Amino acid sequence: MSEGGVAVGPPQFLLHDEGDSVAVAVQDLQPGAVQGAVLANARRCEFVISHEVPLGHKFAVVELPEGADLIKYGIRVGTTTKQIAVGDYVHVHNVRSARWTTSRAV
């Protein structure tokens, strides 16, 4: 069932805040169209993902150049280590944790 092109059933992913650059899978996702919601305002949205995304993992909802801040919960949680396209799987192969960056000796 859909409403304005976006399904009305349970979300497959969640965005914590409108300004986030990643969404979190609430079930294992397969490549293709996925439907979700923004927690901050319950707005429904849809993206096309390029890769499998396991439960609890992230995918990009905006284009992210190498060196860009990764935003989740409305705050910076990491930095991209390579360019990431909308719908790409986001994990340790293309992001460095902000916590790791600030905890290492310079």
DSSP file with accessible surface (Angstrom, degrees, kcal/mol):
  #  RESIDUE AA STRUCTURE BP1 BP2  ACC     N-H-->O    O-->H-N    N-H-->O    O-->H-N    TCO  KAPPA ALPHA  PHI   PSI    X-CA   Y-CA   Z-CA
    1    1 A M              0   0  201      0, 0.0     7,-1.8     0, 0.0     8,-0.5   0.000 360.0 360.0 360.0 138.4    0.0    0.0    0.0
    2    2 A S  E     -A    7   0A  82      5,-0.3     2,-0.4     6,-0.1     5,-0.3  -0.926 360.0-156.4-134.8 160.2    1.3    3.4   -0.8
    3    3 A E  E >  S-A    6   0A 147      3,-3.1     3,-1.4    -2,-0.3     0, 0.0  -0.962  87.4 -15.3-135.3 110.1    0.5    7.1   -0.2
    4    4 A G  T 3  S-     0   0   86     -2,-0.4     3,-0.1     1,-0.3    -1,-0.1   0.858 131.2 -51.2  63.3  32.8    1.9    9.6   -2.7
    5    5 A G  T 3  S+     0   0   51      1,-0.2     2,-0.4     0, 0.0    -1,-0.3   0.407 121.4 101.7  87.3  -3.6    4.3    6.9   -4.0
    6    6 A V  E <  S-A    3   0A  29     -3,-1.4    -3,-3.1    29,-0.0    -1,-0.2  -0.953  76.8-111.7-118.8 132.0    5.6    6.0   -0.5
    7    7 A A  E     -A    2   0A  24     -2,-0.4    -5,-0.3    -5,-0.3    38,-0.1  -0.168  13.2-151.2 -59.6 152.7    4.5    2.9    1.3
    8    8 A V        +     0   0   69     -7,-1.8    -6,-0.1    36,-0.0    -1,-0.1   0.549  65.4  95.5-102.1 -10.0    2.4    3.2    4.4
    9    9 A G  S    S-     0   0   34     -8,-0.5     3,-0.1     1,-0.2     0, 0.0   0.125  93.3 -47.4 -68.9-171.2    3.5    0.0    6.1
   10   10 A P  S    S-     0   0  115      0, 0.0    -1,-0.2     0, 0.0    25,-0.1  -0.289  70.5-103.1 -60.2 142.9    6.2   -0.3    8.8
   11   11 A P        -     0   0   39      0, 0.0    25,-0.3     0, 0.0     3,-0.1  -0.368  17.7-155.1 -69.5 147.0    9.5    1.5    7.8
   12   12 A Q  S    S+     0   0   48     23,-3.5    14,-2.5     1,-0.2    15,-0.7   0.604  82.1  14.7 -91.1 -18.4   12.4   -0.5    6.5
   13   13 A F  E     -Bc  25  36B   0     22,-0.7    24,-1.4    12,-0.3     2,-0.4  -0.964  69.8-140.2-148.9 163.4   14.9    2.2    7.7
   14   14 A L  E     -Bc  24  37B  38     10,-2.5    10,-3.0    -2,-0.3     2,-0.5  -0.990   1.9-156.0-130.5 139.4   14.9    5.3   10.0
   15   15 A L  E     - c   0  38B   5     22,-2.4    24,-3.4    -2,-0.4    25,-0.4  -0.949  11.4-155.1-102.6 130.4   16.5    8.7    9.6
   16   16 A H  S    S+     0   0   52     -2,-0.5    24,-0.5     6,-0.4     2,-0.3   0.867  74.9   9.2 -75.5 -35.1   16.9   10.2   13.1
   17   17 A D  S >  S-     0   0   64     22,-0.1     3,-2.0    23,-0.1    -1,-0.2  -0.987  74.4-114.5-145.9 150.1   16.9   13.8   12.0
   18   18 A E  T 3  S+     0   0   87     -2,-0.3    -1,-0.1     1,-0.3    -2,-0.0   0.812 115.3  52.8 -56.1 -31.6   16.1   15.7    8.7
   19   19 A G  T 3  S+     0   0   53     -3,-0.0    -1,-0.3     2,-0.0    52,-0.1   0.435  81.6 121.2 -87.8   2.6   19.7   16.8    8.4
   20   20 A D    <   -     0   0    4     -3,-2.0    52,-0.2     1,-0.1     3,-0.0  -0.329  53.0-153.3 -66.4 148.4   21.3   13.4    8.7
   21   21 A S  S    S+     0   0    6     50,-2.2    40,-2.4    39,-0.1    41,-0.8   0.499  77.8  46.4 -98.5  -5.5   23.4   12.1    5.9
   22   22 A V  E     - D   0  60B   0     49,-1.0    -6,-0.4    38,-0.3     2,-0.3  -0.963  65.3-150.3-134.8 153.5   22.7    8.4    6.7
   23   23 A A  E     - D   0  59B   0     36,-2.4    36,-1.7    -2,-0.3     2,-0.5  -0.854  19.9-128.4-115.2 157.7   19.7    6.2    7.5
   24   24 A V  E     -BD  14  58B  19    -10,-3.0   -10,-2.5    -2,-0.3     2,-0.2  -0.915  18.9-125.1-112.5 128.3   19.7    3.1    9.7
   25   25 A A  E     -B   13   0B   2     32,-2.8    31,-2.7    -2,-0.5   -12,-0.3  -0.501  15.8-168.5 -69.9 131.3   18.2   -0.2    8.5
   26   26 A V  S    S+     0   0   61    -14,-2.5     2,-0.3    -2,-0.2   -13,-0.2   0.272  80.0  17.7-102.7   8.8   15.6   -1.6   10.8
   27   27 A Q  S    S-     0   0   87    -15,-0.7     2,-0.2    26,-0.1    29,-0.1  -0.934 107.0 -71.9-160.4 164.3   15.6   -4.9    8.9
   28   28 A D        -     0   0  107     -2,-0.3     2,-0.4    26,-0.1    -2,-0.1  -0.506  56.5-151.0 -62.4 130.8   18.1   -6.5    6.5
   29   29 A L  B     -G   53   0C   2     24,-2.9    24,-2.0    -2,-0.2     5,-0.1  -0.877   8.8-154.1-111.8 142.2   17.8   -4.5    3.2
   30   30 A Q        -     0   0  109     -2,-0.4    19,-0.3    22,-0.2    21,-0.1  -0.769  41.4 -80.5-105.4 154.6   18.3   -5.7   -0.4
   31   31 A P  S    S+     0   0   72      0, 0.0     2,-0.3     0, 0.0    19,-0.2  -0.203  93.8  53.5 -54.0 143.3   19.3   -3.5   -3.3
   32   32 A G  E    S- E   0  49B  28     17,-2.1    17,-2.7    55,-0.1     2,-0.2  -0.807  98.9 -11.5 126.2-166.8   16.4   -1.6   -4.8
   33   33 A A  E     - E   0  48B  59     -2,-0.3     2,-0.3    15,-0.2    15,-0.2  -0.481  60.1-177.0 -71.6 132.9   13.7    0.8   -3.5
   34   34 A V  E     - E   0  47B   2     13,-3.1    13,-2.1    -2,-0.2     2,-0.4  -0.967  13.9-143.0-130.2 149.3   13.3    0.9    0.3
   35   35 A Q  E     + E   0  46B  31     -2,-0.3   -23,-3.5    11,-0.2   -22,-0.7  -0.901  30.5 144.2-116.4 140.1   10.8    2.8    2.4
   36   36 A G  E     -cE  13  45B   0      9,-3.0     9,-2.2    -2,-0.4     2,-0.3  -0.781  31.7-117.9-153.8-164.1   11.4    4.6    5.7
   37   37 A A  E     -cE  14  44B  12    -24,-1.4   -22,-2.4     7,-0.3     2,-0.6  -0.977  20.5-117.0-149.0 156.9   10.6    7.4    8.0
   38   38 A V  E >>  -c   15   0B   0      5,-2.3     4,-2.5    -2,-0.3     3,-0.7  -0.867  20.8-151.5 -95.8 122.8   12.2   10.4    9.8
   39   39 A L  T 34 S+     0   0   99    -24,-3.4   -23,-0.2    -2,-0.6    -1,-0.1   0.866  90.0  63.0 -63.1 -36.6   12.0   10.0   13.5
   40   40 A A  T 34 S+     0   0   66    -24,-0.5    -1,-0.2   -25,-0.4   -23,-0.1   0.810 129.7   1.8 -62.0 -30.0   12.0   13.7   14.2
   41   41 A N  T <4 S-     0   0   85     -3,-0.7    -1,-0.2     2,-0.1    -2,-0.2   0.353  92.1-115.8-142.6   5.6    8.7   14.3   12.4
   42   42 A A     <  +     0   0   74     -4,-2.5    -3,-0.1     1,-0.2     2,-0.1   0.577  55.7 161.0  66.5  13.1    7.4   11.0   11.1
   43   43 A R        -     0   0  107     -5,-0.3    -5,-2.3    -6,-0.1     2,-0.2  -0.425  35.6-131.8 -64.3 133.8    7.8   12.1    7.4
   44   44 A R  E     +E   37   0B  75     -7,-0.2     2,-0.3    -2,-0.1    -7,-0.3  -0.629  32.0 172.4 -85.8 148.4    7.9    9.0    5.1
   45   45 A C  E     -E   36   0B   9     -9,-2.2    -9,-3.0    -2,-0.2     2,-0.4  -0.971  20.0-146.8-151.7 164.6   10.6    8.8    2.5
   46   46 A E  E     +E   35   0B  81     -2,-0.3     2,-0.3   -11,-0.2   -11,-0.2  -0.992  13.9 178.0-137.9 141.8   12.0    6.3   -0.1
   47   47 A F  E     -E   34   0B  41    -13,-2.1   -13,-3.1    -2,-0.4     2,-0.6  -0.946  27.8-127.4-135.7 159.0   15.5    5.7   -1.4
   48   48 A V  E     -E   33   0B  94     -2,-0.3     2,-0.3   -15,-0.2   -15,-0.2  -0.955  29.6-155.1-106.6 120.4   17.0    3.3   -3.9
   49   49 A I  E     -E   32   0B   4    -17,-2.7   -17,-2.1    -2,-0.6    39,-0.2  -0.730  13.2-155.1-100.7 151.8   20.0    1.5   -2.3
   50   50 A S  S    S+     0   0   63     37,-2.5     2,-0.3    -2,-0.3    38,-0.2   0.615  72.9  30.9 -95.7 -20.6   22.9    0.0   -4.2
   51   51 A H  S    S-     0   0   86     36,-0.8     2,-0.1   -21,-0.1   -19,-0.1  -0.900  91.9 -83.1-135.4 164.9   24.0   -2.7   -1.8
   52   52 A E        -     0   0  124     -2,-0.3   -22,-0.2   -22,-0.1    37,-0.1  -0.460  41.8-161.8 -65.1 140.3   22.7   -5.1    0.8
   53   53 A V  B     -G   29   0C   1    -24,-2.0   -24,-2.9    -2,-0.1   -26,-0.1  -0.959  11.1-138.7-129.1 111.5   22.5   -3.3    4.2
   54   54 A P    >   -     0   0   49      0, 0.0     3,-2.5     0, 0.0   -29,-0.3  -0.301  39.5 -75.7 -68.1 155.8   22.3   -5.4    7.3
   55   55 A L  T 3  S+     0   0  103      1,-0.3   -29,-0.2   -29,-0.1   -27,-0.1  -0.196 121.1  16.9 -46.2 129.4   19.9   -4.7   10.2
   56   56 A G  T 3  S+     0   0   45    -31,-2.7    -1,-0.3     1,-0.3     2,-0.1   0.341 102.9 112.1  86.0  -7.4   21.4   -1.8   12.3
   57   57 A H    <   -     0   0   50     -3,-2.5   -32,-2.8     1,-0.1    -1,-0.3  -0.437  60.8-116.3 -95.8 174.8   23.8   -0.7    9.6
   58   58 A K  E     -DF  24  90B  41     32,-0.9    32,-2.6   -34,-0.2     2,-0.3  -0.744  18.5-169.1-115.9 156.1   23.7    2.6    7.5
   59   59 A F  E     -DF  23  89B   0    -36,-1.7   -36,-2.4    -2,-0.3    30,-0.2  -0.970  35.3-100.8-137.0 154.5   23.3    3.8    4.0
   60   60 A A  E     -D   22   0B   0     28,-2.3    27,-2.9    25,-0.4   -38,-0.3  -0.503  25.9-177.3 -76.5 138.9   23.9    7.3    2.5
   61   61 A V  S    S+     0   0   17    -40,-2.4     2,-0.3    -2,-0.2   -39,-0.2   0.373  75.2  36.6-112.4  -0.8   20.9    9.5    1.9
   62   62 A V  S    S-     0   0   65    -41,-0.8     2,-0.2    23,-0.1    -1,-0.1  -0.957  97.5 -90.5-141.2 158.5   23.0   12.4    0.4
   63   63 A E        -     0   0  113     -2,-0.3    22,-0.2    22,-0.1    -2,-0.0  -0.541  42.9-164.6 -67.5 135.4   26.1   12.5   -1.8
   64   64 A L  B     -H   84   0D   9     20,-3.0    20,-3.1    -2,-0.2     3,-0.1  -0.953   5.3-151.5-129.1 110.8   29.2   12.5    0.4
   65   65 A P    >   -     0   0   79      0, 0.0     3,-1.9     0, 0.0    15,-0.2  -0.331  43.4 -76.9 -71.9 163.3   32.6   13.5   -1.1
   66   66 A E  T 3  S+     0   0  140      1,-0.3    15,-0.2    15,-0.1    17,-0.1  -0.348 121.9  24.4 -57.8 134.7   35.8   12.1    0.5
   67   67 A G  T 3  S+     0   0   49     13,-1.7    -1,-0.3     1,-0.3    14,-0.1   0.453  90.8 140.3  87.9   2.7   36.6   13.9    3.7
   68   68 A A    <   -     0   0   21     -3,-1.9    12,-2.5    14,-0.1    -1,-0.3  -0.400  58.7-104.9 -77.8 152.3   32.9   15.0    4.4
   69   69 A D  E     -I   79   0E  85     10,-0.2     2,-0.6    -2,-0.1    10,-0.3  -0.554  27.8-137.7 -71.5 138.9   31.4   14.9    7.8
   70   70 A L  E     -I   78   0E   2      8,-3.2     7,-3.1    -2,-0.2     8,-1.1  -0.903  20.5-156.5 -98.8 121.2   29.0   12.0    8.4
   71   71 A I  E     +I   76   0E  44     -2,-0.6   -50,-2.2     5,-0.2   -49,-1.0  -0.888  23.4 157.2-108.1 127.7   25.9   13.3   10.3
   72   72 A K  E >  S+I   75   0E  30      3,-2.5     3,-1.8    -2,-0.5   -49,-0.1  -0.982  72.3  13.2-144.6 141.9   23.7   11.0   12.4
   73   73 A Y  T 3  S-     0   0  126     -2,-0.3     3,-0.1     1,-0.3    -1,-0.1   0.738 131.3 -67.9  62.1  18.9   21.3   12.1   15.2
   74   74 A G  T 3  S+     0   0   39      1,-0.2     2,-0.3   -57,-0.2    -1,-0.3   0.579 118.5  94.8  78.1   8.2   21.9   15.6   13.9
   75   75 A I  E <  S-I   72   0E 103     -3,-1.8    -3,-2.5    -5,-0.0     2,-0.5  -0.900  85.9 -93.7-129.3 160.7   25.6   15.5   15.0
   76   76 A R  E     +I   71   0E  97     -2,-0.3    -5,-0.2    -5,-0.2     3,-0.1  -0.600  44.4 163.4 -73.4 122.3   28.9   14.6   13.3
   77   77 A V  E     -     0   0E  42     -7,-3.1    21,-2.6    -2,-0.5    22,-0.5   0.455  60.2 -13.5-117.0  -7.6   29.7   11.0   14.0
   78   78 A G  E     -IJ  70  97E   0     -8,-1.1    -8,-3.2    19,-0.3     2,-0.4  -0.981  57.3-110.3-173.4-178.6   32.4   10.4   11.4
   79   79 A T  E     -IJ  69  96E  30     17,-2.5    17,-3.1    -2,-0.3   -10,-0.2  -0.998  34.3-115.8-133.5 136.6   34.3   11.4    8.3
   80   80 A T  E     - J   0  95E   3    -12,-2.5   -13,-1.7    -2,-0.4    15,-0.3  -0.455  15.2-163.0 -72.5 142.1   34.2    9.7    4.9
   81   81 A T  S    S+     0   0   53     13,-2.2     2,-0.3     1,-0.2    14,-0.2   0.440  77.5  10.4-102.2  -5.4   37.4    8.1    3.7
   82   82 A K  S    S-     0   0  104     12,-0.8    -1,-0.2   -17,-0.2   -15,-0.1  -0.954 100.5 -69.4-158.2 168.0   36.2    8.0    0.0
   83   83 A Q        -     0   0  136     -2,-0.3     2,-0.4   -17,-0.1    -2,-0.1  -0.401  47.2-162.0 -64.9 139.8   33.3    9.4   -2.0
   84   84 A I  B     -H   64   0D   0    -20,-3.1   -20,-3.0    -2,-0.1     2,-0.2  -0.994   4.2-148.2-128.9 127.8   29.9    7.8   -1.2
   85   85 A A    >   -     0   0   33     -2,-0.4     3,-2.2   -22,-0.2   -25,-0.4  -0.531  37.7 -82.4 -90.3 158.5   26.9    8.0   -3.4
   86   86 A V  T 3  S+     0   0   51      1,-0.3   -25,-0.2    -2,-0.2    -1,-0.1  -0.374 120.2  24.3 -55.5 132.1   23.2    8.1   -2.3
   87   87 A G  T 3  S+     0   0    0    -27,-2.9   -37,-2.5     1,-0.3   -36,-0.8   0.321  91.6 133.0  91.2  -6.1   22.1    4.6   -1.6
   88   88 A D    <   -     0   0   34     -3,-2.2   -28,-2.3   -39,-0.2    -1,-0.3  -0.517  65.3-104.6 -78.7 147.0   25.6    3.2   -0.9
   89   89 A Y  E     -F   59   0B  41    -30,-0.2     2,-0.5    -2,-0.2   -30,-0.3  -0.463  34.3-151.1 -65.3 132.3   26.3    1.1    2.2
   90   90 A V  E     +F   58   0B   0    -32,-2.6   -32,-0.9    -2,-0.2     2,-0.2  -0.955  40.0 116.4-114.9 118.7   28.2    3.1    4.8
   91   91 A H  S >> S-     0   0   64     -2,-0.5     3,-2.1   -34,-0.1     4,-1.0  -0.833  79.0 -51.4-159.7-163.5   30.5    1.3    7.1
   92   92 A V  T 34 S+     0   0  118      1,-0.3     5,-0.0    -2,-0.2    -2,-0.0   0.675 121.9  67.7 -63.4 -17.0   34.2    0.9    8.2
   93   93 A H  T 34 S+     0   0   93      1,-0.2    -1,-0.3     3,-0.0     3,-0.1   0.671 119.2  17.9 -77.6 -14.2   35.3    0.5    4.5
   94   94 A N  T <4 S+     0   0    7     -3,-2.1   -13,-2.2     1,-0.2   -12,-0.8   0.319 120.2  57.7-139.6  10.2   34.3    4.1    3.7
   95   95 A V  E  <  -J   80   0E  22     -4,-1.0     2,-0.5   -15,-0.3   -15,-0.2  -0.998  56.4-152.5-143.3 144.5   34.0    6.0    7.0
   96   96 A R  E     -J   79   0E 113    -17,-3.1   -17,-2.5    -2,-0.3    -3,-0.0  -0.972  34.4-111.7-114.3 132.0   36.3    6.7   10.0
   97   97 A S  E  >  -J   78   0E  58     -2,-0.5     4,-2.1   -19,-0.2   -19,-0.3  -0.307  10.7-138.2 -62.3 138.5   34.6    7.3   13.3
   98   98 A A  H  > S+     0   0   11    -21,-2.6     4,-2.1     1,-0.2     5,-0.2   0.874 107.0  56.8 -63.5 -35.4   34.7   10.8   14.8
   99   99 A R  H  > S+     0   0  199    -22,-0.5     4,-1.2     1,-0.2    -1,-0.2   0.924 106.8  48.2 -62.4 -42.4   35.4    9.2   18.2
  100  100 A W  H  > S+     0   0  112      1,-0.2     4,-1.1     2,-0.2     3,-0.5   0.935 109.9  53.0 -63.6 -43.3   38.4    7.4   16.7
  101  101 A T  H  < S+     0   0   37     -4,-2.1     3,-0.4     1,-0.2    -2,-0.2   0.901 113.3  42.0 -60.8 -41.4   39.7   10.6   15.1
  102  102 A T  H  < S+     0   0  111     -4,-2.1    -1,-0.2     1,-0.2    -2,-0.2   0.653 111.5  56.4 -83.8 -12.2   39.5   12.6   18.4
  103  103 A S  H  < S+     0   0   88     -4,-1.2     2,-0.2    -3,-0.5    -1,-0.2   0.626  87.6  89.9 -96.0 -11.2   41.0    9.7   20.6
  104  104 A R  S  < S-     0   0  125     -4,-1.1     2,-0.2    -3,-0.4    -4,-0.0  -0.555  83.8-106.6 -88.3 150.9   44.2    9.2   18.7
  105  105 A A              0   0  102     -2,-0.2    -1,-0.1     1,-0.0    -2,-0.1  -0.510 360.0 360.0 -72.6 137.9   47.5   11.0   19.6
  106  106 A V              0   0  179     -2,-0.2    -1,-0.0     0, 0.0     0, 0.0  -0.776 360.0 360.0-104.7 360.0   48.4   13.6   17.0
